[in-house]
Amino acid sequence: MRIHLSNGREVEAALLVAADGLRSAIRKRLLPGAEPRYAGYVAWRGMVDEAVLSAPVRERVFPHFVFDLPPHEQLVAYPIAGADNSVAPGRRRFNFVWYRPADERGALRDLLTDAEGRHWPEGIPPPRVRPEVLAAARHAAAEVLSPQCAEVIAKAANLFFQPIFDLESPRLAFGRVALLGDAAFVARPHCGMGVSKAADDASALAEALAGTAPVAEALQDYERRRQPEGTRIVAHARALGAYMQAQLQTAEERAMAERHRSPEAVMRETAMPITPGVAVD
């Protein structure tokens, strides 16, 4: 197999593994209809140094994995290591993700337009986000979030956002070419499967290639093992996030949204599994 690279080089290989992410150039050539699908909401992200938080937030909120659940929104926050990977008290950081609906043709387009009027449809670089967009996000935090979480947003010096997409590929194997990781499937972040799914893909691919079957047959075995799992993960994450979508276009989306709309449902599905009849302390 001869592969033509973007820098003009040509290489020959027995196998090509496409692990080039959400906007995979290889997938686009092989599956032009498999495009990332906007989820209907964005994720505001950032980190706050533990030391700058007020004493009440530092003592009562910082040590925990926190959920804040305004209607149609969701914030999760949790402590992480600080500079130089320090976990010493006072030197850690609080990481957060705040999901907010954004209509694709209205609010999202405005969010993705910089001060010079340039539109960034695939995601705007953080330095290009307009100051008034950041100010509006902090104002919204004060309006809809708990005071503790609003403080976290207010004190985040590096506030930025990203549109949420998901992606499904109906096939993973094309002769001696295989799709892997985010080039194959992208699930919304709610089930935390990005890295682990890619690792499982790589492990399954290695196992398939370890046998004596020709490469093309081995890749078909890899596809049989991983394509259903990727579909399942995307569907689960889509169900968890449906209630935050700005537009619910299908009956299936509306049903998923109703199932996960209440705070109790979000906590049950996202925070911990609960077995009926078993008490949780």
C-alpha positions as CSV (number, residue, x, y, z in Angstrom):
1,M,0.0,0.0,0.0
2,R,1.4,3.4,-1.0
3,I,0.5,6.4,1.2
4,H,0.8,10.0,0.0
5,L,1.5,12.4,2.9
6,S,0.6,16.1,3.0
7,N,4.3,17.1,3.0
8,G,4.7,15.4,-0.4
9,R,6.4,12.3,0.9
10,E,5.3,8.8,-0.2
11,V,5.7,5.7,2.0
12,E,4.8,2.1,1.6
13,A,3.2,0.1,4.4
14,A,1.3,-3.1,5.0
15,L,-1.1,-1.4,7.4
16,L,-2.4,2.1,7.9
17,V,-3.9,3.0,11.3
18,A,-6.0,6.2,11.1
19,A,-5.8,7.7,14.6
20,D,-6.0,11.3,13.5
21,G,-8.9,12.5,15.7
22,L,-12.3,14.0,15.4
23,R,-11.6,15.7,12.1
24,S,-9.8,12.7,10.6
25,A,-8.6,13.3,7.1
26,I,-8.4,9.6,6.4
27,R,-12.0,8.9,7.6
28,K,-13.2,11.8,5.5
29,R,-11.8,10.1,2.4
30,L,-13.2,6.7,3.3
31,L,-16.5,7.7,4.9
32,P,-17.4,11.1,3.6
33,G,-20.9,10.9,5.2
34,A,-19.5,10.2,8.8
35,E,-19.3,13.8,10.0
36,P,-19.1,15.1,13.6
37,R,-22.5,16.0,14.9
38,Y,-23.0,19.1,17.1
39,A,-24.6,18.1,20.3
40,G,-26.5,21.3,20.9
41,Y,-24.4,22.6,23.8
42,V,-20.9,23.8,24.7
43,A,-18.6,23.1,27.6
44,W,-17.1,26.0,29.5
45,R,-13.8,24.8,31.0
46,G,-11.1,26.2,33.3
47,M,-9.1,25.7,36.4
48,V,-8.7,27.7,39.6
49,D,-5.8,27.7,42.0
50,E,-6.9,26.4,45.4
51,A,-5.2,29.3,47.2
52,V,-7.4,32.0,45.6
53,L,-10.7,30.4,46.6
54,S,-12.5,31.8,49.6
55,A,-12.2,29.9,52.9
56,P,-15.7,28.5,52.8
57,V,-15.4,27.2,49.3
58,R,-11.9,25.9,49.9
59,E,-13.0,24.0,53.0
60,R,-16.5,22.8,52.1
61,V,-16.5,22.4,48.3
62,F,-12.9,22.0,47.0
63,P,-12.3,18.5,48.5
64,H,-15.3,17.0,46.7
65,F,-16.4,15.9,43.2
66,V,-19.1,18.6,42.8
67,F,-22.3,18.7,40.7
68,D,-24.3,21.8,40.1
69,L,-27.5,21.2,38.1
70,P,-29.5,24.2,36.9
71,P,-32.3,23.5,34.5
72,H,-30.9,22.2,31.1
73,E,-27.3,22.8,32.4
74,Q,-24.7,20.8,34.3
75,L,-21.4,21.7,36.0
76,V,-19.0,19.2,37.4
77,A,-15.9,20.2,39.3
78,Y,-13.1,18.3,41.1
79,P,-9.7,18.9,42.6
80,I,-6.6,18.1,40.6
81,A,-2.8,18.5,41.0
82,G,-1.4,21.9,40.8
83,A,1.8,23.2,39.3
84,D,4.6,20.6,39.0
85,N,2.0,18.0,39.8
86,S,1.9,19.1,43.5
87,V,-1.0,17.7,45.6
88,A,0.1,19.6,48.7
89,P,-2.8,21.5,50.4
90,G,-2.9,25.0,49.1
91,R,-1.1,24.2,45.9
92,R,-3.7,22.2,44.1
93,R,-6.3,23.3,41.5
94,F,-10.0,23.0,41.0
95,N,-11.0,21.8,37.5
96,F,-14.5,22.4,36.1
97,V,-16.6,21.7,33.1
98,W,-19.9,23.6,32.7
99,Y,-22.3,22.5,30.0
100,R,-24.7,25.1,28.5
101,P,-27.1,24.9,25.6
102,A,-26.3,26.9,22.5
103,D,-28.4,27.0,19.4
104,E,-26.3,26.1,16.4
105,R,-27.5,28.9,14.1
106,G,-27.7,31.6,16.8
107,A,-25.9,31.5,20.1
108,L,-23.2,29.1,18.9
109,R,-22.3,31.1,15.8
110,D,-22.0,34.2,18.0
111,L,-19.8,32.4,20.5
112,L,-17.5,31.2,17.7
113,T,-17.1,34.6,16.1
114,D,-14.0,36.6,17.1
115,A,-13.7,40.4,17.5
116,E,-12.6,40.7,13.9
117,G,-15.8,39.0,12.6
118,R,-14.1,35.7,11.7
119,H,-16.2,32.6,12.3
120,W,-14.4,29.5,13.7
121,P,-17.0,26.7,13.0
122,E,-14.8,23.8,14.4
123,G,-13.9,25.6,17.6
124,I,-12.4,29.1,18.4
125,P,-8.9,29.4,19.8
126,P,-9.2,30.6,23.5
127,P,-7.3,33.9,22.8
128,R,-9.8,34.8,20.1
129,V,-12.9,34.6,22.3
130,R,-14.3,38.1,22.6
131,P,-14.1,39.7,26.1
132,E,-17.8,40.3,26.2
133,V,-18.5,36.6,25.6
134,L,-16.3,35.8,28.7
135,A,-18.0,38.5,30.7
136,A,-21.5,37.1,29.7
137,A,-20.5,33.6,30.8
138,R,-19.4,34.9,34.2
139,H,-22.6,36.9,34.6
140,A,-24.6,33.8,33.7
141,A,-22.7,31.8,36.3
142,A,-23.7,34.3,39.0
143,E,-27.4,34.1,37.8
144,V,-27.8,30.3,37.5
145,L,-25.2,28.5,39.5
146,S,-24.8,28.1,43.2
147,P,-22.8,30.9,44.8
148,Q,-19.9,28.5,45.5
149,C,-19.7,27.4,41.8
150,A,-20.2,30.9,40.6
151,E,-17.1,31.9,42.6
152,V,-15.1,29.2,40.9
153,I,-16.1,30.5,37.4
154,A,-15.5,34.1,38.5
155,K,-11.9,33.3,39.6
156,A,-10.9,31.2,36.6
157,A,-8.3,33.2,34.8
158,N,-8.2,30.8,31.8
159,L,-11.9,30.5,31.1
160,F,-12.6,29.0,27.6
161,F,-15.2,26.8,25.9
162,Q,-15.6,24.2,23.2
163,P,-18.6,23.0,21.2
164,I,-19.5,19.4,22.0
165,F,-19.7,16.9,19.1
166,D,-20.2,13.2,18.8
167,L,-19.3,10.9,15.9
168,E,-20.2,7.4,14.8
169,S,-18.4,5.4,12.1
170,P,-20.4,2.6,10.5
171,R,-17.2,0.8,9.5
172,L,-13.7,0.7,11.0
173,A,-11.9,-1.5,8.5
174,F,-11.2,-0.8,4.8
175,G,-8.8,-3.4,3.4
176,R,-5.6,-2.7,5.2
177,V,-6.7,0.6,6.7
178,A,-8.2,0.8,10.2
179,L,-9.9,3.7,12.1
180,L,-9.0,4.0,15.8
181,G,-9.8,6.3,18.7
182,D,-11.5,9.6,18.0
183,A,-11.1,9.0,14.3
184,A,-13.6,6.2,14.7
185,F,-16.0,7.3,17.4
186,V,-16.3,10.4,19.6
187,A,-18.6,10.3,22.6
188,R,-19.7,13.3,24.6
189,P,-17.6,13.7,27.7
190,H,-20.2,12.6,30.2
191,C,-19.1,9.0,30.4
192,G,-15.3,9.8,30.4
193,M,-14.4,7.2,27.8
194,G,-12.2,9.1,25.4
195,V,-8.8,7.8,26.5
196,S,-9.9,4.4,27.7
197,K,-11.9,3.7,24.5
198,A,-8.9,4.6,22.4
199,A,-6.7,2.3,24.5
200,D,-9.2,-0.5,24.2
201,D,-9.3,0.1,20.4
202,A,-5.5,-0.2,20.3
203,S,-5.5,-3.3,22.4
204,A,-8.1,-5.0,20.3
205,L,-6.3,-4.1,17.1
206,A,-3.0,-5.5,18.5
207,E,-4.7,-8.7,19.4
208,A,-6.3,-9.0,16.0
209,L,-3.0,-8.5,14.2
210,A,-1.1,-10.9,16.5
211,G,-2.6,-14.0,14.8
212,T,-1.7,-15.5,11.4
213,A,-4.6,-14.1,9.4
214,P,-3.9,-11.7,6.6
215,V,-4.0,-8.0,7.6
216,A,-7.4,-7.3,5.9
217,E,-9.0,-10.3,7.7
218,A,-7.5,-9.2,11.0
219,L,-8.9,-5.7,10.6
220,Q,-12.4,-7.2,9.9
221,D,-12.1,-9.1,13.2
222,Y,-11.1,-5.8,14.9
223,E,-14.1,-4.1,13.4
224,R,-16.5,-6.8,14.6
225,R,-15.2,-6.4,18.2
226,R,-15.0,-2.6,18.4
227,Q,-17.7,-1.1,16.1
228,P,-20.6,-2.2,18.3
229,E,-18.8,-1.0,21.5
230,G,-18.2,2.4,20.0
231,T,-21.8,2.7,19.0
232,R,-22.9,1.7,22.5
233,I,-20.6,4.3,24.2
234,V,-21.8,7.1,21.9
235,A,-25.4,6.3,22.5
236,H,-25.0,6.2,26.3
237,A,-23.2,9.6,26.3
238,R,-25.8,11.0,24.0
239,A,-28.6,9.9,26.3
240,L,-26.8,11.4,29.3
241,G,-26.5,14.8,27.6
242,A,-29.8,15.0,25.8
243,Y,-31.5,17.2,28.3
244,M,-29.0,20.0,27.7
245,Q,-29.5,20.2,24.0
246,A,-30.7,23.5,22.6
247,Q,-32.8,21.7,20.0
248,L,-34.5,18.3,20.5
249,Q,-35.2,17.3,16.9
250,T,-36.4,13.7,17.2
251,A,-38.8,11.8,19.3
252,E,-35.9,9.7,20.5
253,E,-34.0,12.8,21.6
254,R,-37.0,14.1,23.5
255,A,-37.5,10.8,25.2
256,M,-33.9,10.7,26.3
257,A,-34.1,14.3,27.6
258,E,-37.1,13.5,29.7
259,R,-35.4,10.5,31.2
260,H,-32.4,12.5,32.3
261,R,-34.0,15.9,33.0
262,S,-34.2,15.8,36.9
263,P,-31.2,16.2,39.2
264,E,-32.0,12.8,40.7
265,A,-31.7,11.1,37.3
266,V,-28.4,12.9,36.5
267,M,-26.9,11.9,39.8
268,R,-28.1,8.3,39.4
269,E,-26.8,7.9,35.8
270,T,-23.6,10.0,36.1
271,A,-22.4,10.1,39.6
272,M,-22.9,6.5,40.7
273,P,-24.8,3.4,39.8
274,I,-27.6,2.6,42.1
275,T,-29.1,-0.9,42.5
276,P,-32.8,-0.9,43.3
277,G,-33.4,-1.9,46.9
278,V,-29.9,-1.3,47.9
279,A,-29.3,1.6,50.3
280,V,-26.5,4.1,49.4
281,D,-24.8,5.9,52.3
